[in-house]
Amino acid sequence: MTYFFQFLFIALLASMSYLIAMRFKGILATIRLSQPIQLSDQPAERWKRVFLLAFGQKKMFQKPFVGFMHFLIYIGFVLINAEILEIMLDGILGTHRLFAPFLGTLYPLLLNFFELLAGGVFLACLVFFARRGIFKVRRLQSENHSELKGFPIRDAYTILIVECVLMMALWTMNAADAVLQSRGVEHFQAVGSFIVSENLIPFLDSYSTEALYLLERIAWWFHIAGILGFALYVTYSKHLHIFFAFPAAYYSSLKSPAYIPSLDSVTHEVKLMLGQAVLSEAAPTNLRFGAKDVMDLNWKNLLDAYSCTECGRCTDQCPANQTGKLLSPRKIMMDTRDRLEEVGVILSKNKGQFVDDGKSLLDKISGQELRACTTCQACVEACPMELSPLNIILELRRYQIMEMSDAPAAWNSMFSNIETNQAPWKFNPSDRMNWAKS
């Protein structure tokens, strides 16, 4: 029977690992469709941003209480899941608490540390549940933000509930283990008391040894299967940022917050006309102005879309959204990711080749949304990982104006004035100082 459960565990581990690997392969395939961009300069500064923004969660602590709660979940997720290594080896080898003999007195200290972290994770999940369901934080409510309706709001609650259940499974497993240890049951070596789980022991003392063994095994399997299932689910969830926050922070822009990138194709042509040196006489391969679909965006834009946590801080700080306009930077990121998911399905059905489905990213994002943006960079400044909805907005707006000639009459008038008068107003440049003569 022991060998049966070992084979069962190996099959579960292998199948889930395969599904997770294939999911990441699909994600990377969609990102590879994008346009190139060079973001490998200043590696020291970039690693600094990884440690500050991703590991240290610096911007989360602008609101200390929320930042601390999120840090509990983050550090708990990272450290508690270190225990998975032992659980996996136990499952493969048919052992129980494999590391206990090697770590000696350090082992129970680590177990109790993990138990306290699990308590912190459980508490933080309850706090975040209350913020959404009881205190009704505005930026987290689907009633106030249409982009959260359906899967996004269910996803947020699902993650919180699953994390709480996994922590309870860990405590239940340890409590049953402790009682079996005290009864001297073979296979359950004494590793000391558990600081949190021991509070559950009075509820389990009356159980028979056979029932406790069954409960411990059920909790063990539920815990590891839940973690593996959670890891797969996360790749379809907004919590994909667990993996992508680190590369997103590393490749974030080091430019001034006010910097807006120019079009490479236009810059190339202007330099050629002015006789300035260019890297190559050949024009850039992407001759489209701006972006119509996700393939026209650069790979960092797509990485940002997959990294977005849908927290809504960008929308909450957006002046256009605050004044009642349609623009929601969070929706821009979510729509981009939704389109990437559609493209991913096409790739999987056509052996990695994209076949035009007659749709584009502009089918999801309206011109009203794009024109409402003032390029103030508030969304980028508000984002805990400094993702940039603004870059996506600018590329889509460029396409609308430069390729589709879809701009309000007032904008077209301004463009003409800038071209002829070097200013947005319809006055001759030679008359600019007339006001000072009167």
C-alpha positions in Angstrom: 0.0 0.0 0.0 2.9 2.4 0.8 4.3 1.9 -2.8 0.8 2.6 -4.2 0.7 6.0 -2.4 4.2 6.8 -3.5 3.3 6.1 -7.1 0.1 8.1 -6.7 2.1 11.1 -5.3 4.7 10.9 -8.1 1.9 10.8 -10.7 0.2 13.8 -9.0 3.5 15.8 -8.8 4.5 14.9 -12.4 1.1 15.8 -13.9 0.7 19.1 -12.0 4.3 20.0 -12.9 3.6 19.3 -16.6 0.4 21.4 -16.6 2.2 24.3 -14.9 5.1 24.1 -17.3 2.8 24.0 -20.3 0.9 27.0 -19.0 4.1 29.0 -18.6 5.2 27.9 -22.1 1.9 29.3 -23.4 2.4 32.6 -21.6 5.9 33.0 -22.9 4.8 32.2 -26.4 2.3 35.1 -26.3 5.0 37.5 -25.0 7.4 36.4 -27.8 4.9 37.8 -30.3 5.7 41.3 -29.1 8.1 44.0 -30.3 11.7 44.2 -29.0 12.9 46.7 -26.5 16.3 47.0 -24.8 16.0 47.1 -21.0 19.3 45.5 -19.9 21.2 48.7 -18.9 22.3 49.6 -15.4 22.0 46.1 -13.9 23.0 47.3 -10.4 20.1 49.8 -10.3 17.7 47.2 -11.7 18.7 44.7 -9.0 18.2 47.4 -6.4 14.6 47.9 -7.7 14.0 44.1 -7.4 15.0 44.1 -3.8 13.1 47.3 -3.0 9.9 46.8 -5.0 9.5 43.0 -5.3 11.3 41.6 -2.2 10.9 44.6 0.1 7.5 45.7 -1.2 8.6 49.3 -0.5 5.6 51.0 -2.1 3.1 48.8 -0.3 4.2 50.3 3.0 3.0 53.7 1.9 -0.1 52.5 3.8 1.7 50.7 6.7 -1.1 48.5 8.0 -2.1 47.1 4.6 1.6 46.9 3.6 2.3 44.8 6.7 -0.6 42.5 6.1 0.4 41.9 2.5 4.0 41.3 3.7 2.8 38.6 6.1 1.1 36.8 3.2 4.1 37.2 1.0 6.7 36.1 3.5 4.4 33.3 4.7 3.9 32.1 1.1 7.7 32.0 0.4 8.9 30.5 3.7 6.0 28.1 4.5 6.3 26.6 1.0 9.9 25.9 1.7 8.4 23.0 3.8 7.1 21.6 0.5 10.5 20.2 -0.2 10.3 17.9 2.7 6.7 17.0 1.9 7.6 16.2 -1.6 10.5 14.0 -0.6 8.3 12.3 2.0 5.7 11.6 -0.7 8.3 10.2 -3.2 10.3 8.1 -0.7 7.4 7.1 1.6 9.0 8.6 4.6 7.6 10.9 7.3 9.3 14.1 8.4 12.5 13.2 6.6 14.5 16.2 7.7 13.9 15.7 11.5 16.9 13.4 12.2 19.2 15.7 10.3 18.1 19.0 11.7 17.8 17.9 15.4 16.6 20.6 17.8 16.4 23.1 14.9 13.6 21.1 13.3 10.9 21.8 15.9 12.0 25.5 15.9 11.4 25.7 12.2 8.1 23.9 12.5 6.9 26.4 15.1 8.2 29.3 13.0 6.1 28.0 10.1 3.1 27.6 12.3 3.3 31.2 13.4 3.7 32.3 9.8 0.6 30.3 8.9 -1.2 32.2 11.6 0.0 35.5 10.1 -1.2 34.4 6.7 -4.6 33.4 8.1 -5.0 36.7 9.9 -4.0 38.7 6.9 -6.4 36.8 4.7 -9.2 37.6 7.1 -8.3 41.3 7.1 -8.3 41.4 3.3 -11.6 39.5 3.2 -13.1 42.1 5.6 -11.7 45.0 3.5 -13.5 43.6 0.5 -16.7 42.3 2.0 -17.3 44.4 5.1 -15.5 47.7 4.8 -16.2 47.8 1.1 -13.0 49.6 0.0 -14.2 51.4 -3.1 -11.4 50.4 -5.6 -12.0 46.7 -4.8 -15.8 46.7 -5.5 -17.3 45.5 -8.7 -20.3 47.8 -8.2 -18.0 50.7 -8.7 -15.7 49.2 -11.3 -17.2 47.2 -14.1 -13.9 45.5 -15.0 -14.1 43.6 -11.7 -17.4 41.9 -12.5 -17.4 38.1 -13.0 -14.2 36.2 -12.7 -12.0 38.9 -11.2 -14.1 39.4 -8.1 -14.6 35.6 -7.7 -10.8 35.1 -8.2 -10.0 37.5 -5.4 -12.3 35.8 -2.9 -11.2 32.3 -4.1 -7.6 33.0 -3.4 -8.3 34.3 0.1 -10.5 31.3 1.0 -8.0 28.8 -0.4 -5.1 30.3 1.5 -7.1 30.1 4.8 -8.1 26.5 4.1 -4.5 25.5 3.3 -3.3 27.0 6.6 -6.1 25.1 8.5 -5.0 21.8 6.7 -1.4 22.4 7.9 -2.6 22.9 11.5 -4.9 19.9 11.4 -2.1 17.7 10.0 0.3 18.8 12.8 -2.3 18.5 15.6 -3.1 14.9 14.5 0.6 14.2 14.2 1.2 15.5 17.7 -1.4 13.2 19.2 -0.1 10.2 17.3 3.4 11.1 18.6 2.2 11.1 22.1 0.7 7.7 21.7 4.0 6.3 20.4 2.5 5.2 17.1 5.2 3.8 14.8 6.2 6.1 11.9 5.4 9.2 13.9 8.6 10.2 15.6 8.6 12.7 18.4 9.5 16.2 17.2 8.2 18.3 20.0 5.1 20.4 20.5 3.5 22.7 17.9 2.8 26.3 19.1 -0.5 26.8 17.2 -1.7 23.3 16.4 -1.5 22.1 20.0 -4.6 24.2 20.6 -6.5 21.7 18.4 -5.3 18.7 20.4 -8.2 18.7 23.0 -10.6 18.3 20.1 -8.7 15.3 18.7 -7.8 13.4 21.9 -11.0 11.4 21.9 -10.4 10.1 18.4 -9.1 6.5 18.0 -5.6 6.0 16.7 -7.0 4.7 13.4 -9.2 7.8 12.9 -6.3 10.1 13.8 -4.0 8.4 11.3 -6.7 8.8 8.6 -7.2 12.4 9.5 -3.5 13.1 9.4 -3.2 11.5 6.0 -6.2 13.3 4.6 -4.8 16.6 5.8 -1.4 15.8 4.4 -2.8 15.0 1.0 -5.1 17.9 1.0 -2.3 20.3 1.9 0.1 19.2 -0.8 -2.6 18.6 -3.4 -4.0 22.0 -2.5 -0.6 23.7 -2.9 0.0 22.1 -6.3 -3.5 23.0 -7.5 -3.0 26.5 -6.1 0.2 26.8 -8.1 -1.6 25.9 -11.3 -4.6 28.1 -10.6 -2.4 31.1 -9.9 -1.1 31.0 -13.5 -4.7 31.8 -14.7 -5.3 34.3 -11.8 -4.2 37.8 -11.1 -1.9 36.2 -8.5 0.4 35.4 -11.3 2.3 38.4 -10.0 3.8 36.0 -7.4 6.1 34.8 -10.2 6.3 37.8 -12.5 6.7 40.6 -9.9 10.4 40.1 -9.9 11.2 40.3 -13.7 8.6 43.2 -13.9 10.5 45.1 -11.2 13.9 44.3 -12.8 12.8 45.6 -16.2 10.9 48.6 -15.0 11.7 51.9 -16.6 14.7 53.8 -15.1 13.8 57.0 -17.1 12.4 60.1 -15.6 8.7 59.8 -14.6 8.0 62.5 -17.2 9.7 60.6 -20.1 7.5 59.5 -23.0 9.3 57.3 -25.6 9.3 58.5 -29.2 8.4 56.3 -32.2 11.6 54.5 -33.4 10.5 54.5 -37.0 9.9 58.3 -37.0 13.1 59.0 -35.2 15.0 56.8 -37.7 13.5 58.7 -40.7 14.2 62.1 -39.1 17.8 61.3 -38.5 18.2 60.1 -42.0 16.8 63.3 -43.4 19.0 65.4 -41.1 22.1 63.4 -42.1 22.6 62.2 -38.6 24.2 58.8 -37.8 21.9 55.8 -37.5 22.7 52.3 -36.5 21.3 50.9 -39.7 20.1 52.3 -43.0 17.2 49.8 -42.9 14.0 51.1 -41.3 12.6 49.3 -38.2 10.7 46.2 -39.1 7.4 47.3 -37.5 6.3 50.0 -39.8 2.9 50.5 -38.0 2.5 53.7 -36.0 1.5 52.7 -32.5 -0.3 49.5 -31.6 -3.5 48.0 -32.9 -3.1 44.6 -31.1 -0.9 43.0 -28.5 1.6 42.0 -31.1 2.4 45.6 -31.7 3.3 46.3 -28.1 6.7 45.6 -26.7 7.4 42.6 -24.5 7.6 44.7 -21.3 4.0 45.9 -21.9 2.9 42.3 -22.1 4.9 41.3 -19.0 3.2 44.2 -17.2 -0.2 42.9 -18.2 0.5 39.4 -16.8 2.1 41.0 -13.7 -0.9 43.2 -12.8 -2.5 42.4 -9.4 -5.7 44.3 -10.2 -5.4 46.2 -7.0 -6.8 49.3 -8.5 -4.4 51.8 -7.0 -3.7 53.1 -10.5 -7.4 53.7 -11.2 -7.9 55.2 -7.7 -5.2 57.8 -8.4 -6.2 58.5 -12.0 -7.5 62.1 -12.3 -9.5 61.2 -15.4 -11.3 58.4 -13.6 -11.9 60.5 -10.5 -13.7 63.1 -12.7 -16.1 60.6 -14.1 -14.4 59.7 -17.4 -14.3 56.2 -18.8 -10.6 55.7 -18.4 -9.5 53.0 -15.9 -5.8 52.1 -16.1 -6.6 48.8 -14.3 -9.0 48.0 -17.1 -6.4 48.8 -19.7 -4.1 46.2 -18.1 -6.9 43.6 -17.7 -8.1 44.1 -21.2 -4.5 43.6 -22.5 -4.2 40.4 -20.5 -7.6 39.1 -21.7 -6.5 39.7 -25.3 -3.3 37.8 -24.6 -5.3 34.9 -23.3 -7.3 34.9 -26.6 -4.1 35.0 -28.6 -2.7 32.1 -26.5 -5.7 30.0 -27.3 -5.1 30.7 -31.0 -1.5 29.7 -30.7 -2.3 26.5 -28.9 -4.8 25.5 -31.6 -2.4 26.3 -34.5 0.9 24.8 -33.3 2.4 28.0 -32.1 1.3 30.1 -35.2 -0.9 33.1 -34.8 -3.9 33.1 -37.2 -5.7 36.4 -37.5 -9.1 36.1 -35.8 -10.4 39.5 -36.9 -10.2 40.9 -33.5 -7.8 43.4 -31.8 -7.0 45.0 -28.5 -8.9 48.1 -29.7 -12.1 46.0 -29.7 -11.8 46.0 -25.9 -10.6 49.5 -25.3 -12.6 52.5 -26.7 -11.3 55.7 -28.1 -13.0 57.6 -25.3 -10.9 55.7 -22.7 -7.7 56.4 -24.6 -8.4 60.1 -25.2 -9.2 60.7 -21.5 -5.6 60.0 -20.5 -3.6 63.2 -19.6 -0.3 61.3 -19.5 0.2 62.5 -15.9 1.9 59.2 -14.9 -0.2 59.0 -11.7 -1.0 55.4 -12.5 2.7 54.4 -12.8 3.6 56.2 -9.6 0.7 54.5 -7.7 1.5 51.0 -8.9 3.4 49.0 -6.2 5.5 47.4 -9.0 5.6 50.5 -11.2 3.9 48.8 -14.1 2.9 51.2 -16.9 -0.6 51.2 -18.3 0.4 54.6 -19.7 2.7 53.1 -22.3 -0.1 50.8 -23.6 -2.5 53.8 -23.7 0.0 55.9 -25.7 0.7 53.2 -28.2 -3.0 52.5 -28.8 -3.7 56.2 -29.1 -0.9 56.7 -31.6 -2.4 54.0 -33.8 -5.8 55.6 -33.6 -4.5 59.1 -34.5 -1.6 58.3 -36.9 -3.0 55.2 -38.7 -6.8 55.7 -38.4 -6.9 59.5 -38.3 -9.4 59.1 -35.5 -9.0 62.3 -33.4 -11.3 65.0 -32.2 -11.5 68.1 -34.4 -9.9 70.2 -31.7 -6.9 67.8 -31.5 -6.4 68.0 -35.3 -6.5 71.7 -35.1 -3.8 71.7 -32.4 -1.7 69.3 -34.5 -1.9 71.6 -37.5 -1.0 74.6 -35.3 2.0 72.9 -33.9 3.2 71.9 -37.4 2.8 75.4 -38.8 3.2 77.7 -35.8 5.3 75.6 -33.4 2.6 76.1 -30.8 -0.9 74.8 -30.1 -2.5 78.2 -30.8 -3.3 79.7 -34.2 -1.0 82.7 -33.9 2.0 83.5 -36.1 5.2 82.9 -34.2 6.4 86.4 -35.0 3.4 87.8 -33.0 4.1 85.9 -29.8 5.6 88.9 -27.9 2.9 91.4 -29.0 1.2 91.1 -25.6 4.3 92.7 -24.0 4.2 95.8 -26.2 0.7 96.9 -25.1 
